[in-house]
Amino acid sequence: MSNEVLLPPSTPELSIETRGPVLWLIITREERRNAMSHGVLASLAQAIGAAQSQRHIRAIVLTGAGSKAFCAGADLQSTNAFTTDYSEPHGHLAQLLRVAKASTVPLIARINGACMAGGMGLMSMCDLAVAARHAVFGLPEVKVGVFPAQVLSVLQHLIPRRKLAEMCLTGEPIGAQQALDYGLVNYLNDEGSDVDAKLQWLVDRLLDKSPAAIRRGLYTMKKVEAMAFEESMAFTESQIALFTLTEDAKEGQAAFREKRSPLWKGN
């Protein structure tokens, strides 16, 4: 019996599309600057979780509809913008960040516009990020009397401490070039081209590599992040041995010796 979990259907707020080996998750709340609703967060978590068992999905792209906003954060027009049930210890955003942390399918943020507040969390939970040059980034929570608490769990190791403190404490935004300089994103779109051209270039550099190595490699990277040195060494000593036992490792080394392109099976 297969352990594959079916992808959830699209909703009016989240488009879920499979484009070849890439799963696209598009927040479709353009009139609200793609602000997060509880439904969007729950659907994102469900889709990312389901993708883990589908070996044909090699990458997941997360973005927002239109060209003005990636995600503006929580929908402040909602009376329950941050929680729906104070007796429930696990909120929707926290659950999504947990699912993303456990993902062994690479997550790529396509920042097509403003990336603000909780949107910074969605961007930061991804493994890679490509941004349009007109994009802006910010943590404006202090302007409405709150603080980017959950976002810090995935953002704090991405950028220098003093830059993070400035963004959190002043609430003032930064531009795309600053985001690139800080290490928030991997690439901006090239001059004269749109963000999708750079995104596709990056995706293509993943798709021709070993699926097994990427899957197990992401698992290893995420596990060692929270480990002390000796603990991480003990863990990675065993992991490298397991890498070499995969069919992809045997094929990759044979292809190298035979001076040919490898034919990956993903096992």
LINKA-V200015 format. One record per pair of residues at least 24 apart in sequence whose C-alpha atoms are under 6 Angstrom apart, sorted by the first residue. I is the first residue (numbers start at 1). J is the second residue. D is the distance in whole Angstrom. If there is no record, write none. Layout:
I_J_D + I_J_D
//
This chain:
4_53_5 + 4_54_6 + 5_50_5 + 7_47_6 + 7_50_5 + 8_47_6 + 21_56_6 + 21_57_5 + 21_58_5 + 22_57_6 + 22_58_6 + 22_59_5 + 22_60_6 + 23_60_5 + 24_60_6 + 24_61_5 + 25_62_5 + 26_63_5 + 26_64_5 + 27_64_5 + 27_65_6 + 28_65_5 + 30_65_6 + 33_69_5 + 33_72_6 + 34_71_5 + 35_71_5 + 35_72_5 + 35_73_5 + 35_74_5 + 35_75_5 + 36_73_6 + 36_74_5 + 36_75_6 + 41_92_6 + 45_96_5 + 59_105_6 + 59_106_5 + 60_107_5 + 61_108_5 + 61_109_6 + 62_109_5 + 62_110_6 + 63_110_5 + 67_112_5 + 67_113_6 + 68_113_5 + 69_113_4 + 69_114_4 + 70_111_5 + 70_112_5 + 70_113_5 + 70_114_6 + 70_115_5 + 71_115_5 + 71_119_5 + 72_115_6 + 72_116_5 + 72_119_6 + 73_116_6 + 73_117_5 + 73_118_4 + 73_119_5 + 104_215_5 + 104_218_5 + 104_219_6 + 121_151_5 + 124_154_6 + 124_155_6 + 125_154_6 + 129_185_5 + 129_186_5 + 130_185_6 + 130_186_6 + 130_187_5 + 130_188_6 + 131_188_5 + 132_188_6 + 132_189_6 + 132_195_5 + 133_176_6 + 133_188_6 + 135_176_5 + 136_174_6 + 136_175_5 + 136_176_6 + 137_173_5 + 137_174_5 + 138_173_4 + 139_167_6 + 139_168_6 + 139_171_5 + 140_171_4 + 142_171_6 + 210_264_6 + 211_266_5 + 212_266_5 + 212_267_6
//
